[in-house]
Amino acid sequence: RNKVGGEIDVSDLPEVHATGAGLKALCCCMAADGIEDLRRSCGGHGFLMSSGIAPLEADFKGPNTTAEGDFVLLSLQTARFLMKSLQA
């Protein structure tokens, strides 16, 4: 923590937020793609609940790739920060 005049310096928070949102979006998307590749490589057995892949896919994947926010929303937050940084 860097205290300046009794106040906490929060100037790095936008960059930290954009970095976290971008990494979460990337990691969740890569994990969802990996689960899909794993299921496809097993053929019809990838759909069996006993394979362990179907429950993993049901728990992880869904309409939204991430739990706390849609992949698109997280990507847009990162893109917004990058555009602001480019304009500054």
C-alpha positions in Angstrom: 0.0 0.0 0.0 1.3 3.4 -0.9 -0.2 6.1 1.3 0.0 9.6 0.0 -1.1 12.3 2.4 -3.1 9.9 4.5 -5.0 8.4 1.5 -4.5 5.1 -0.3 -3.2 5.4 -3.9 -5.8 3.6 -6.1 -4.4 4.7 -9.5 -3.5 1.2 -10.4 -6.9 -0.3 -9.8 -8.2 0.1 -13.4 -5.2 -1.8 -14.7 -5.5 -4.5 -12.0 -9.2 -4.9 -12.8 -8.7 -5.1 -16.6 -5.9 -7.6 -16.2 -7.9 -9.8 -13.9 -11.0 -9.6 -16.1 -8.9 -10.4 -19.2 -7.1 -13.4 -17.6 -10.4 -14.8 -16.2 -12.0 -14.6 -19.6 -9.1 -16.2 -21.3 -8.6 -19.0 -18.8 -12.3 -19.8 -18.7 -12.6 -19.9 -22.4 -9.5 -22.1 -22.8 -10.8 -24.5 -20.1 -14.2 -24.7 -21.8 -12.5 -25.4 -25.2 -10.3 -28.0 -23.5 -13.3 -29.8 -22.0 -15.0 -29.8 -25.4 -11.9 -31.2 -27.1 -11.6 -33.9 -24.4 -15.3 -34.9 -24.9 -14.9 -35.0 -28.6 -11.7 -37.1 -28.5 -13.6 -39.7 -26.5 -16.3 -40.0 -29.1 -19.6 -41.3 -27.9 -18.1 -42.3 -24.5 -17.5 -38.6 -23.7 -21.3 -38.3 -23.2 -21.5 -41.0 -20.6 -21.8 -39.8 -17.0 -19.5 -42.6 -15.9 -16.7 -41.1 -18.0 -16.5 -38.1 -15.7 -16.4 -35.7 -18.7 -20.1 -35.2 -19.0 -20.5 -34.0 -15.3 -17.4 -31.8 -15.7 -18.9 -30.2 -18.8 -22.3 -29.8 -17.1 -20.7 -28.2 -14.0 -18.3 -25.9 -15.9 -19.9 -25.0 -19.2 -23.2 -23.5 -19.7 -24.8 -20.5 -21.4 -22.1 -18.4 -19.8 -18.5 -19.6 -19.7 -17.8 -17.9 -16.4 -19.7 -17.9 -13.1 -19.4 -14.2 -12.2 -19.7 -12.7 -15.6 -20.2 -13.6 -19.2 -17.0 -14.1 -21.2 -18.1 -11.3 -23.6 -18.6 -8.9 -20.7 -15.2 -9.6 -19.2 -13.6 -9.2 -22.6 -15.3 -5.9 -23.2 -14.1 -4.6 -19.8 -10.5 -5.4 -20.8 -11.0 -3.9 -24.3 -12.5 -0.7 -22.8 -9.4 -0.3 -20.6 -7.1 -0.9 -23.5 -8.9 1.6 -25.7 -8.7 4.2 -22.9 -5.0 3.5 -22.5 -4.4 3.9 -26.2 -6.2 7.2 -26.3 -4.4 8.6 -23.3 
